[in-house]
């Protein structure tokens, strides 16, 4: 199946609508968990100057971003979180601020053509935190308010204290405090490209 990016003005046949109208309806709320993740991936791809205008995002891909450096393809996994969500906490519950990220290590990778194969690990991991200061700003499209931690596979393995082979099929938690204690500090969007490329060697 040919995968291509649709022009915004593409008509939805049988209606008076265009595809951009669908995008506005479905994806305008960046504060939704299911939207924030792809938006964080988009920020990373944009920072790396990866072409996002001709090939659409592949949600089934083995890694979120592919970066080619000196002929080698590096797989980059992006994990995102935020203190403010679109949903409200249940009655009598206080909103909890974000404390870190969840990282999964799948055993099997599914493919767009219906196939399955043994999952390969990413070479680098980007942890993206939407650092909005209050609820009124959560849908502002401001790349500069995001914080990004970038770890190589080796650095993440050392941080977790166990080989990735023992984590297959499991999810691990990486807290802000744990990152700081291990000497990892966030960078801003303008520094993101340099930081990622430094980890992809």
Buried (B, 14 or more C-beta within 10 A) or exposed (E): EEEEEEEEEEEEEEEEEBBEEBEEEEEEEBBBEEBBBBBBBBBBBBBBEBEBEEEEBEEEBBBBBBBEEEEEEBBBBBBBBBBBBBEEEEEEEEEEEBEBBEBEBBEEBBEEEEEEEEBEBBBBBBBBBBBBEEBEBBBEEEBEBBBBBBBBBEBBBEBBEEEBEEBBEEEBEBEBEBBEEEEBEBBBBEEBBEBBBEBBE
